[in-house]
Amino acid sequence: RVANATPAYGLRLAPSELARWTAGTAEVATDLSDPQRMSPRTRRHVAAGRLVQRLGYPKQGGRRRWQQAAERFFESYDVLVTPVLAAGAVRAAEWSGRGWLRNVLTSAAFAPFTGPWNLAGWPAMAVPAGLDRRGMPLSVQLVAAPGGEVRLLGIAAQLERLCPWPRIAVHTPRGMR
């Protein structure tokens, strides 16, 4: 049975998501053999993450409050289906010249559905969902409560059987890379 329902996302997720995103990037950057090879924008992201860490973040409170709200949602639903992206793909070249803050804000608006589940640490997966009017691939996100991985894989397998996932490669002319 399918029903239209929306978890209580709210704006309260944004600070916790941003803190985890930047702090996580800073943590991963410590493992790089040559951090200077990162783009200037990525170095700014790492610097923001290190500042977040020095300020004592991320804290568990924001994450736990979101998990509790999500638990209430999943008391009534087995799986959540969302778009993966809020808009069609943009060219990579458009992103490369932008500053750090503009990219963060654009990313948050472009992919708002995946961050909350990354913050929760709950099982989620993106699966193919057809093509847009330009022939570009689309996908949906499937989310379940902790322990729901088997259910997600089963639904993904059913979707693929009903509408086999195309194996396509998109050719980009040399001047458009």
C-alpha positions as CSV (number, residue, x, y, z in Angstrom):
1,R,0.0,0.0,0.0
2,V,1.3,3.4,-0.9
3,A,0.4,6.6,1.0
4,N,1.5,10.2,0.6
5,A,3.3,11.3,3.8
6,T,6.2,13.5,4.7
7,P,8.5,13.2,7.7
8,A,8.8,16.2,10.0
9,Y,12.0,17.5,8.4
10,G,11.9,21.1,9.4
11,L,14.7,23.6,9.4
12,R,16.2,22.3,12.6
13,L,18.1,19.7,10.6
14,A,20.2,22.2,8.7
15,P,22.7,23.1,11.5
16,S,23.3,19.5,12.4
17,E,23.7,18.4,8.8
18,L,26.1,21.2,8.0
19,A,28.2,20.5,11.1
20,R,28.5,16.8,10.3
21,W,29.2,17.5,6.6
22,T,32.0,19.9,7.2
23,A,33.5,18.1,10.3
24,G,33.3,14.8,8.4
25,T,35.2,16.3,5.5
26,A,37.8,17.7,7.9
27,E,38.2,14.3,9.5
28,V,38.7,12.5,6.1
29,A,41.2,15.2,5.0
30,T,43.5,14.3,7.8
31,D,44.2,11.0,6.0
32,L,45.3,12.6,2.8
33,S,49.0,12.3,1.9
34,D,49.0,15.8,0.3
35,P,46.1,18.0,1.4
36,Q,47.4,20.9,-0.8
37,R,46.2,18.9,-3.8
38,M,42.6,19.7,-2.8
39,S,40.9,22.5,-4.7
40,P,40.7,25.8,-2.9
41,R,37.0,25.4,-2.4
42,T,37.5,22.0,-0.8
43,R,40.2,23.4,1.5
44,R,37.7,26.0,2.6
45,H,35.2,23.2,3.4
46,V,37.9,21.4,5.4
47,A,38.8,24.7,7.3
48,A,35.1,25.2,8.1
49,G,34.9,21.6,9.4
50,R,38.0,22.2,11.6
51,L,36.4,25.3,13.0
52,V,33.2,23.4,13.7
53,Q,35.3,20.7,15.5
54,R,37.1,23.4,17.6
55,L,33.7,24.8,18.7
56,G,32.8,21.3,20.0
57,Y,30.5,20.2,17.2
58,P,28.9,18.1,15.9
59,K,27.0,17.2,19.0
60,Q,24.7,14.2,19.3
61,G,21.6,16.2,20.3
62,G,20.6,17.4,16.9
63,R,21.1,13.9,15.4
64,R,19.2,12.2,18.2
65,R,16.2,14.6,18.0
66,W,16.0,13.9,14.2
67,Q,16.3,10.1,14.8
68,Q,13.4,10.4,17.3
69,A,11.2,12.3,14.8
70,A,12.1,9.7,12.1
71,E,11.2,6.9,14.5
72,R,7.8,8.4,15.0
73,F,7.4,8.6,11.2
74,F,8.4,4.9,10.7
75,E,5.9,3.8,13.4
76,S,3.3,4.2,10.6
77,Y,5.4,3.5,7.4
78,D,7.8,0.8,6.3
79,V,9.7,2.6,3.6
80,L,10.0,6.2,2.5
81,V,10.4,7.0,-1.2
82,T,11.8,10.5,-2.1
83,P,13.5,12.0,-5.1
84,V,17.3,11.9,-4.8
85,L,17.6,15.4,-6.3
86,A,15.3,18.4,-6.2
87,A,16.2,19.4,-9.8
88,G,17.8,18.1,-13.0
89,A,21.5,17.8,-13.3
90,V,23.7,20.9,-13.8
91,R,26.9,20.9,-15.7
92,A,30.0,20.4,-13.6
93,A,31.7,23.4,-15.2
94,E,29.0,25.6,-13.6
95,W,30.1,24.5,-10.2
96,S,33.8,24.8,-10.6
97,G,34.0,28.6,-10.7
98,R,31.7,29.1,-7.7
99,G,32.9,29.9,-4.2
100,W,32.5,27.6,-1.2
101,L,29.5,29.2,0.4
102,R,27.6,29.3,-2.9
103,N,28.3,25.6,-3.5
104,V,27.2,24.7,0.0
105,L,23.9,26.6,-0.4
106,T,23.3,25.2,-3.9
107,S,24.1,21.6,-2.8
108,A,21.7,21.9,0.1
109,A,18.9,23.1,-2.3
110,F,19.8,20.6,-5.0
111,A,20.0,17.5,-2.9
112,P,17.8,18.2,0.2
113,F,16.4,14.6,0.6
114,T,19.6,12.6,1.3
115,G,21.2,14.7,4.0
116,P,18.6,14.0,6.7
117,W,19.1,10.2,6.3
118,N,22.9,10.6,6.3
119,L,22.5,12.6,9.5
120,A,20.3,9.8,11.0
121,G,22.7,7.1,9.9
122,W,19.8,5.1,8.7
123,P,19.6,2.7,5.7
124,A,18.9,4.5,2.5
125,M,19.7,3.8,-1.2
126,A,19.3,5.6,-4.5
127,V,17.9,3.5,-7.3
128,P,17.2,4.2,-11.0
129,A,13.7,5.6,-11.8
130,G,13.6,6.2,-15.5
131,L,14.8,9.1,-17.7
132,D,13.9,12.8,-17.8
133,R,12.7,14.5,-20.9
134,R,16.3,15.0,-22.0
135,G,17.1,11.3,-21.7
136,M,19.1,11.9,-18.5
137,P,18.8,9.2,-15.7
138,L,16.5,9.9,-12.7
139,S,16.6,8.1,-9.4
140,V,14.6,7.8,-6.2
141,Q,15.8,7.3,-2.7
142,L,14.4,4.5,-0.6
143,V,14.7,4.9,3.2
144,A,13.9,2.5,6.1
145,A,14.3,2.4,9.8
146,P,17.4,0.7,11.2
147,G,17.5,-3.0,10.3
148,G,15.5,-2.3,7.1
149,E,18.3,-3.0,4.6
150,V,16.8,-6.3,3.5
151,R,13.5,-4.6,2.8
152,L,15.2,-1.9,0.8
153,L,17.1,-4.4,-1.3
154,G,13.9,-6.4,-1.9
155,I,12.0,-3.3,-3.1
156,A,14.9,-2.3,-5.3
157,A,14.9,-5.8,-6.8
158,Q,11.1,-5.6,-7.5
159,L,11.5,-2.2,-9.1
160,E,14.3,-3.5,-11.4
161,R,12.2,-6.5,-12.4
162,L,9.2,-4.2,-13.2
163,C,11.2,-1.7,-15.1
164,P,14.7,-3.0,-15.9
165,W,17.4,-0.5,-15.2
166,P,19.0,0.7,-18.5
167,R,22.8,0.5,-18.8
168,I,23.5,3.7,-20.6
169,A,26.5,5.9,-21.2
170,V,26.1,9.6,-22.0
171,H,28.6,10.9,-24.5
172,T,29.7,14.5,-23.7
173,P,31.4,16.3,-26.6
174,R,34.9,17.3,-25.8
175,G,34.2,21.0,-25.6
176,M,31.5,20.5,-23.0
177,R,33.6,18.8,-20.3
